Amino acid sequence: MAKCDICGKSLSYGNKISIARSHVSRRSTRTFKANLRRVKAVVNGETKTIHACAKCLRSGKVVRA
């Protein structure tokens, strides 16, 4: 799986809890994927295509080409 080239965000793991039965034993693991976008950005004076997460795009850490 790809990860953000700016902050390094990638997969994270957690628990999937059943809605019908919220008993402690009714849990299984799930994965949360990062909200990644392929973006043309200026890196060291060159235009490159990188993977950037939506948080990095919103905060202005990426200079788009």
C-alpha positions in Angstrom: 0.0 0.0 0.0 1.2 3.5 -0.8 2.0 6.0 1.9 2.2 9.8 2.0 5.5 11.1 0.8 5.3 14.1 3.0 4.3 12.9 6.4 4.6 9.1 6.0 0.9 8.3 6.8 -0.2 4.8 5.7 -2.4 2.0 7.0 -3.6 2.1 10.6 -5.4 -0.7 12.5 -8.3 -0.8 14.8 -11.3 -2.9 15.9 -14.5 -3.5 14.1 -17.3 -3.8 16.6 -20.6 -5.4 15.7 -23.6 -3.1 15.9 -26.2 -5.7 16.7 -24.2 -7.2 19.6 -21.7 -4.9 21.3 -20.4 -7.6 23.6 -16.7 -7.5 24.3 -15.9 -10.7 22.5 -17.7 -9.5 19.2 -14.7 -7.7 17.8 -12.5 -8.2 14.8 -9.6 -6.2 13.4 -10.0 -3.8 10.5 -7.7 -1.4 8.6 -8.1 2.3 8.0 -6.5 3.5 4.8 -5.1 7.0 4.4 -6.9 9.4 2.1 -4.1 9.6 -0.5 -4.1 11.6 -3.7 -1.6 11.5 -6.6 -0.5 15.1 -7.1 1.9 16.8 -9.4 4.1 18.8 -7.0 7.3 20.9 -7.1 10.0 19.0 -5.2 13.5 20.5 -5.2 12.7 22.6 -8.2 11.4 19.7 -10.2 7.8 18.7 -11.0 7.2 15.2 -9.7 4.1 13.0 -9.2 3.9 12.2 -5.5 1.4 10.6 -3.1 0.1 13.1 -0.6 -2.6 12.7 2.0 -5.6 15.1 2.1 -4.3 16.6 5.4 -1.0 17.6 3.9 -2.8 19.1 0.9 -5.1 21.2 3.0 -2.4 22.5 5.4 -0.3 23.7 2.5 2.7 21.4 3.0 2.6 20.6 -0.8 3.4 23.1 -3.5 1.4 22.1 -6.5 2.7 22.4 -10.0 
